[in-house]
Each structure stands twice: as C-alpha cells, then as structure tokens.
Amino acid sequence: MHAVRRHRAGGMNIIFADSILKMVPDEKRMMRNSVLLAVCCLALGNAAPALADDSISADVQALIDKAKNGDVAALVRVATAFELGQGAPRDSALAQHWYQLAAEQGNAAAQNSIGNELREEKKYLEAMKWFRLAAEQGNAEAQNSLADELLAGKRYAEALPWYERASAQGNAMAISGLGYLYDLGLGVTQDRHKGFELYTRAAELGYARAMWNIANMYGAGQLGEADFVQACVWTFRAQQYASPSELRLKKQLAAIVPQLEQGLLPEQLASCKRQAQEWPPSIASGSRGLGAPAAQQVPEPNTPAR
C-alpha cells in the first residue's frame, strides 16, 4: 500500500502518493506493449486452414508468396495482417500458430510477441525466457518487458541494465521504469532528482504514466515544497495523453481531477489548464517510443500497433 500525504489547497484536501504510482508489471500485463506479431509460412509445414482467395488482398497474397520461400520479413508482415485483420481475415488463433514458428526461428519481434502472449496467460517464467531471447538480440520492447518481470520479482539489480539498454533506444516505458528505480532507490542509490529527470524524458516521449509520476512528485513535495499548480499541470497532461488501455491510470486521474478543480484558486486552475493545453510532447505520437498504429495497409515488420 502506498503511503499518502493529504495537502490543502484553496481550502480543500488533495491527496498525492508518497510512493510514485508507476505502472507496475502486473498492470502492464493487462495491456499489450506491442502488437501481437504472427507469421504464416506454408513452407514450414503444419499448414494452416485454407482461406478463400478473395478474402486476402493482393498485397498480402504477394507477401504470402514470399513467405513460402522463407522470407522472414514477409512472414512477420503476413502474420501481422492476419492478427490485425488488415488485408486478410482477422484470426488470432491462426496467427499464433505461425507466430510460434517464427519465434522458434529466432525472429526477435516474434519472440517478444510470444512472451507477451505467455505473460497474458500468466505464464511468467516462460514469458521471461522469450523476452530474454529477444532482449539479447536488442529488441527494446523485450528488454523493457524483461526488466518489468525482474522488477516484479524484486530482482532490482538485474532489472537495471535491461531498463538502461531499452532506455538507450528511446523506449519511453523503460525510461520511466529506470526513473522508478532511482525514485525509490531500488537496486541503486535513491536519487529523486534523477528519477524526476527520467520521468520527464519519458513524458516528453508522450508516456502518460510518467506525467502522472511527475504530478505525484510535485504534489507530495518530493522535490521540495509541494507545488499544486505543477501537480495539476502534469495531472491534466497525463489525462490528455493516457491511452484507452491505461484503465488504472485513467481511474486514478478521474479521482484526482475533481479535487484539483475544487481545491485550487480560480487563477491557479486557469494557469494549470493553460499550461497543460499549450504543451505537446517534444516527439510526435508516431515516434514516441511507445508504439503507434501503422498507417499502411500491411504493417512493416517490427512496427508495433496499439
């Protein structure tokens, strides 16, 4: 349970957590860090159920032809098309069948995806095996996911280098995760200011959870005197950029926003909202290190979608 401090602003109690409510791995298990990649390679045997030719687009059919000849990039793109229903019927079971084959061939994106699927099934040890295989090949999402699992097991010193590797590739969740370790002193010497710096980097990449962590730091007075206007600013920013899948975060924000609106003075609230609305993340949503929907009909390999 997180300890909380109750502050007063404008005559109303506002509660912020002393411990930053970063999205912990158990919550991350409820959302997919990247699209579930799959593969369709008829040349590998275990043929999938037949599909009517007119149910597959010409683009996907061309990729299938390449996949039959063992083109790994084509395998991933075909499977992604089946997974997303883009140019082919949406069929997750069919995608999973071929996706397993791709992972076994050493495709890092597929290994990461199989790890995601196993994690959703709560098979965490098996998931870690696949995450590690992909992480060792440099897959940033897998590096972050592996670090999350190590963090969940309180293996903080082991989680640290994987967060660092993913952070070096610009993965916003990993940057925030690294900030969490420094913020709370897990596996490292506690350094709130370094934690704040890392949260800010992740926030600049559009990661709403990092924005909420910053709001908590301001509201709980972890950077000096409590600053409720800045806490308000970052709360509204987090609310603006939270994705639909971040249900717990959205619930937390929905609870705190009315307190801020009622507790701050009118001029403080106006300043808060103005600062929140005028600020965009420094990197566009399509490249913020979180994964963004692919614009093309048939996704490129290793292009995650949310």
C-alpha positions in Angstrom: 0.0 0.0 0.0 1.3 3.4 -0.9 1.6 6.0 1.9 -0.2 9.2 1.1 0.0 12.8 2.2 -3.1 14.9 2.5 -2.5 18.5 1.5 -4.8 21.5 1.5 -5.0 23.9 -1.5 -7.6 26.6 -1.6 -9.4 25.0 1.4 -9.8 21.5 0.0 -7.8 18.3 0.7 -5.8 16.9 -2.2 -4.1 13.5 -1.9 -0.9 12.6 -3.6 1.1 9.4 -3.1 4.4 9.5 -1.4 5.5 6.5 -3.5 5.1 7.1 -7.2 2.3 5.1 -8.6 4.2 3.9 -11.7 2.5 1.2 -13.7 3.9 -1.9 -12.2 4.4 -5.1 -14.2 1.1 -6.7 -13.0 -0.8 -3.8 -14.6 1.4 -3.9 -17.7 0.3 -7.5 -18.1 -3.2 -6.2 -18.7 -2.1 -4.2 -21.8 -0.1 -5.3 -24.7 3.2 -3.3 -25.1 3.2 -4.1 -28.8 1.1 -5.7 -31.4 0.9 -9.5 -31.3 3.1 -10.4 -34.3 2.4 -13.7 -36.1 3.8 -15.5 -39.1 2.3 -17.5 -41.9 4.9 -19.7 -43.6 3.4 -22.5 -45.7 6.8 -23.8 -46.5 7.4 -24.7 -42.8 4.7 -27.4 -42.7 1.8 -27.6 -40.3 -0.3 -25.9 -42.9 -3.0 -23.5 -41.7 -6.7 -23.8 -42.6 -7.4 -22.8 -46.1 -8.8 -19.4 -46.8 -10.8 -18.2 -49.8 -8.6 -16.3 -52.2 -11.0 -13.4 -52.4 -10.7 -12.9 -48.6 -7.0 -11.9 -48.9 -5.8 -8.7 -50.6 -3.3 -8.8 -53.4 -0.7 -7.2 -51.2 -1.0 -9.9 -48.6 -1.1 -12.6 -51.2 2.2 -11.3 -52.6 3.7 -11.5 -49.2 2.4 -15.0 -48.7 4.2 -16.0 -51.9 7.4 -14.6 -50.4 6.7 -16.3 -47.1 6.5 -19.6 -48.9 10.1 -19.1 -50.0 11.2 -18.4 -46.4 11.4 -14.6 -46.5 11.3 -13.8 -42.7 10.2 -10.2 -43.1 7.3 -11.4 -45.3 6.4 -14.0 -42.7 6.1 -11.3 -40.0 4.1 -8.9 -42.2 1.7 -11.6 -43.4 1.1 -12.7 -39.8 0.6 -9.2 -38.6 -2.0 -8.7 -41.4 -3.9 -11.7 -40.1 -3.6 -10.5 -36.5 -4.9 -7.0 -37.3 -7.3 -8.1 -40.0 -5.6 -5.8 -42.5 -5.8 -7.2 -46.0 -6.7 -10.7 -44.5 -9.3 -12.1 -42.2 -8.6 -11.3 -38.5 -7.7 -14.7 -37.0 -5.6 -14.6 -33.8 -5.5 -18.4 -33.4 -4.2 -18.8 -37.0 -1.7 -16.0 -36.4 -0.5 -17.6 -33.1 0.1 -20.9 -34.8 2.6 -19.4 -37.3 3.9 -16.8 -34.9 5.3 -19.6 -32.7 7.2 -21.0 -35.7 8.8 -17.6 -36.4 9.8 -17.2 -32.8 11.5 -20.6 -32.9 13.4 -19.5 -36.0 14.9 -16.7 -33.9 12.9 -13.7 -35.1 13.2 -11.2 -32.2 9.9 -9.4 -32.8 8.1 -12.8 -32.8 9.9 -13.9 -29.6 8.8 -10.7 -27.9 5.3 -11.3 -29.0 5.2 -14.8 -27.8 6.5 -13.5 -24.5 3.6 -11.0 -24.4 1.1 -13.8 -25.1 2.5 -16.0 -22.3 2.5 -13.1 -19.9 -1.2 -12.5 -20.6 -1.7 -16.2 -19.8 0.2 -15.6 -16.5 3.0 -18.0 -17.6 5.6 -15.5 -16.4 8.7 -17.8 -16.3 8.0 -19.0 -19.8 7.4 -15.4 -20.9 10.7 -14.3 -19.4 12.5 -17.0 -21.5 11.2 -15.5 -24.7 11.7 -11.9 -23.6 15.3 -12.7 -22.8 15.9 -14.2 -26.2 14.5 -11.2 -27.9 16.2 -8.8 -25.5 19.6 -10.3 -26.2 19.0 -9.5 -29.8 18.4 -5.9 -29.0 14.6 -5.7 -29.1 13.8 -2.7 -26.9 10.3 -3.8 -26.0 11.5 -7.2 -24.9 14.3 -5.5 -22.9 11.7 -3.4 -21.1 9.4 -6.4 -20.5 12.2 -8.5 -19.2 13.1 -5.7 -16.8 9.5 -5.4 -15.7 9.4 -9.1 -14.9 12.7 -8.9 -12.9 11.3 -5.9 -11.1 8.1 -7.8 -10.2 10.4 -10.5 -8.7 12.3 -7.8 -6.7 15.4 -8.6 -8.7 16.2 -4.9 -9.0 19.9 -5.1 -9.7 19.1 -7.4 -12.7 16.3 -5.2 -13.9 18.6 -2.1 -14.0 20.8 -2.9 -17.1 17.8 -4.0 -19.1 15.9 -0.8 -18.4 19.1 1.0 -19.3 19.5 -0.8 -22.6 15.9 -0.2 -23.6 16.2 3.4 -22.5 19.2 3.9 -24.7 16.9 3.0 -27.6 14.4 5.6 -26.7 11.7 3.3 -25.2 9.6 5.6 -23.1 8.3 2.9 -20.7 11.8 1.7 -20.0 12.9 5.3 -19.3 10.1 5.7 -16.9 10.9 2.3 -15.3 14.5 3.4 -14.9 13.2 6.6 -13.2 11.2 4.4 -10.9 14.3 2.5 -9.7 16.1 5.8 -9.0 13.0 7.4 -7.5 12.5 4.7 -4.9 16.1 3.6 -4.6 15.6 0.0 -5.9 18.9 -1.6 -6.8 20.5 1.8 -6.9 21.2 4.7 -4.6 18.0 6.7 -4.2 18.0 9.9 -6.3 14.7 11.6 -6.6 16.0 14.3 -8.9 17.4 11.7 -11.3 14.1 9.9 -11.1 12.4 13.2 -12.0 14.7 13.8 -14.9 14.0 10.3 -16.3 10.2 10.7 -15.8 10.5 14.0 -17.7 12.3 12.3 -20.6 9.6 9.7 -20.8 6.8 12.3 -20.5 8.4 14.2 -23.4 8.0 11.0 -25.4 4.3 11.0 -24.7 4.2 8.5 -21.9 1.2 9.4 -19.7 2.2 7.3 -16.7 5.4 9.3 -16.4 3.4 12.5 -16.5 1.3 11.2 -13.6 4.5 10.3 -11.7 5.7 13.8 -12.1 2.4 15.1 -10.8 2.8 12.9 -7.7 6.3 14.2 -7.1 5.1 17.8 -7.2 2.0 17.1 -5.1 3.8 15.1 -2.5 6.6 17.6 -2.1 9.3 15.1 -3.1 11.2 17.8 -5.0 11.0 20.5 -2.3 7.8 22.4 -1.2 4.6 20.9 -2.6 3.6 22.7 -5.8 -0.1 22.0 -6.5 -0.2 24.1 -9.7 2.5 22.0 -11.3 0.9 18.9 -9.9 -2.3 20.0 -11.6 -0.5 20.8 -14.9 1.0 17.3 -15.1 -2.2 15.6 -14.0 -4.1 17.2 -16.9 -1.3 16.4 -19.3 -1.5 12.7 -18.2 -5.2 12.8 -18.6 -4.8 14.2 -22.1 -2.3 11.6 -23.3 -3.4 8.5 -21.4 -4.3 5.7 -23.9 -7.6 3.9 -23.7 -5.9 0.8 -22.4 -4.4 2.5 -19.4 -7.5 1.9 -17.3 -6.0 2.1 -13.9 -4.3 5.3 -14.7 -7.4 6.8 -16.1 -9.3 5.8 -12.9 -6.6 7.5 -10.8 -6.8 10.7 -12.8 -10.6 10.7 -12.7 -10.4 10.7 -8.9 -7.8 13.5 -8.5 -9.0 15.9 -11.2 -12.2 17.0 -9.3 -10.2 17.6 -6.2 -7.8 19.8 -8.1 -10.7 21.7 -9.8 -12.3 22.4 -6.5 -9.2 22.9 -4.4 -7.2 25.3 -6.4 -8.0 29.0 -6.7 -9.6 30.1 -9.9 -6.5 31.8 -11.2 -4.4 28.8 -10.3 -6.7 26.4 -12.1 -6.8 28.6 -15.1 -3.0 28.7 -15.2 -2.8 24.9 -14.8 -5.2 24.2 -17.7 -3.5 26.8 -19.9 0.0 25.2 -19.3 -1.4 21.7 -19.8 -3.1 22.6 -23.1 -0.2 24.5 -24.6 2.3 21.8 -24.0 2.8 19.0 -26.6 5.3 16.1 -26.1 8.5 17.0 -27.9 8.3 13.9 -30.2 5.3 13.3 -32.4 3.0 10.4 -31.3 4.1 8.3 -34.3 7.6 8.0 -33.0 7.4 8.5 -29.3 8.9 5.1 -28.3 5.6 3.6 -27.3 4.4 2.1 -30.5 1.9 3.7 -32.8 -0.6 2.3 -35.3 0.9 1.6 -38.7 -0.5 3.8 -41.4 0.0 1.3 -44.3 -2.5 -1.5 -45.0 0.1 -4.2 -44.5 2.3 -3.3 -41.5 6.1 -3.2 -41.8 8.0 -5.8 -39.8 8.7 -4.8 -36.2 6.1 -2.0 -36.5 4.1 -2.2 -33.3 0.5 -1.1 -33.1 -1.7 -0.2 -30.2 
